[in-house]
Amino acid sequence: MTDNQGSLSAASGTQLFEALRALQERYRERTAGLPQREAPSEIWAGVLFRVGEHSMLAPLADIGEILEVPRDVTVVPRSKEWVFGIANNRGTLLPMFDLRFFLFGLQTSRSARNRILVVRRDSFPVGLLASDVTGIRHFEANLQTKETFDLPAPLVPLATGGFVLGGRSYPMISLRKLMLDPRFSLTGV
């Protein structure tokens, strides 16, 4: 009796395996004609901000955080005119620079829309005062152009290209290049 049950289960196991193999073959035949998914295009992310009347993009990877302008800003004596001051940012001293003053020699008009872009110079955080931050924008990376969009002279060395979307141009600048500028320091001495 045990032999009959053993051969019965062996036969049904073989039949089950053959049924699964036939089912798999039918599946392959029916899916062979389906279209292949296209690989998603690479996305470039950046922060759109304004310095005076100039709108520009900076790579999201260059910006550590975006802050409201701190209420308590300490003026740095004998500093260069574009040094906005120093503030405490969660226990870390944050030197802040007026980006418009640094680039164009014009002080940023103070408003509730002003923001501080926190970037790193080596491992040291630095705040850049921007007139306004619109927000994060995403573009298909393959739409990036090397065109500089007739930028004003102070922005040309920082330009890395840009994007055109809906007939509007968005120039990209490198905040990392800005941090390497030898004029970019706290003191005028």
N, C-alpha and C positions, 0 to 999 in steps of 0.2 A: 504494500500500500504506500509506503514511503517512496518507493521508486516511481510510482505513477505520479504522485504529487510533485516530486522533484523534476521529472521530465515535463510535466504540465507547466510548472512555473518557468522552466528554462525556455520552453517553446513560446510562452506568452511574453517573456522578456525579450526574446529575439524579435517577435512580431511587433512589440512596442517600439523597439529600437528602429526597425525598418519603417514603421509608420512615422516616427519623428524625422527620419532621414528624408522620406518622401515629402513631408510637410515643409522641411527646410528647402528642398529643391524647388517646390512650387513657389515659395516665398522669394527665392532668388530670381526666378523667371519673371515674376510680376514686378519686382522692384528695379530690375535692370533698366527699364525705360524711364524711370523718374529723373527729373532734372537734378543736377548737382547744385548744392548751395554754393553761392559765391562767398568767398572769404570777405568778411566785413572790412571796409577800408579803415586805415589807421586814422585816428582822431587826434588833432592837436588841440590842446586846451590852454587858454591864456586869460589874463585879467585885462579887461578893457578899462582904461582910466584916462583922466584928462589932466594935463598940465597947462594951466591958462586956457587958451582956446584950442590947444592941440590934443586931439584924441589919439591914443596909441595902445598897442597891446604889448604885454610882457608875458613870457612863458610862465604858466602856473607854477612850474617847478622852481622858478627863481624867487617866488614870494612865499615866505613862511607863514605870514598871517596879515590880515588887514584890520587895523584898529581905528576906532574913533580917536580924534585928537585928544590926548590926555588933558584933564583940567589943570593939573599941577605940572608946569613945565619950568625947569630951572634954566635961566639964561647962562650961557658960558662966557665969562669975561674974556676980552681980548681974542675972541674967536672970529672967524671969517663971517662975512655978512650973511651967507646962506645957511649958517648953523642956526637952526630953529631953537635948539635947546636940548636938554636931557630930561628924561622922565623915568619913573620907576614903572617897569612893565612886569608885574607879578614877581617882584624881587630881583629883577635884572635891570641894570642901568641901560637905557636905550637912548643913544645919541640920535638926534633927529635933524634932518637937513631939508631945507625948503628947495624942492626940486626945480621949481620955476625960477627961483632966484639963482640957483646954481647954473642952470642952462641958459637962461635968457636975461639975467640981471634985473628981473622984476619980481617984487615980493608977491607971494600968493595972497589973493584976497581971502580973508577969513570968512568962513560960512559954516553952517551946520553940515554941509555936504563934504567938507574936507575930510580926508582920510590919511592914515599913515600906512604905507606899504612897508612891511618888515622884511628885509632881505639880510643875507649873511655876507659879511666880508671876512673871509677865512671862517672862523667859528664864532665870530663876534656879530651880534645882531645890530643892524642899523635901520633906522626909520626914515622913510622918504615921504615928505609931505606932498600929497597930490591934491589938486583942486577938487576932484570928484572921482569916485570909483563906480563905474556902471555895473560891473559884475563879471562873472566868468562867462567866456564865450568859447564855443567848440566849433572847429572847422575840420573838414576833411583835409588831412595832411597833404594829399596830392594836389590841392588847390593853392598851396603856398607859392608865392612868387618872390623873386629876388628884387623886384622893383622897389624903389625907395619912396615913391609917391611924392616927389618934389618937397621933401622935408626941409625945414629950416636948417641952416648950417650947424647949429649946436647938436642936432639930433642925428646928422648923417653918420658920424663915427660909431654911433650906437645902433644904427639900423641893421637889421638882419633879414629884411624882406617884408612880407606882409600878405594880406588876404584881401580879396575883393568878394563882397557878398551883397547881392541886391543892388548893384551899381555903386556901392559905397566902398571906399578903400580903407583898410585898417592896417597902418604900418606897425611893424613889430620892432621893438628895441630890446637890447640886451641889458638888463640891470646888472648882470655880472661884469660886463664891460665897463659900466658906469662905476662899479665898485673898484675897478682897477685904475681909474683915473688918478694920477698922482696928486691932483689938486684936491682930491676928496679926503680931507682930514679935518679934525676938529679945530685946530688952532691956526692962527695966522702967523705964528712965529716960525 
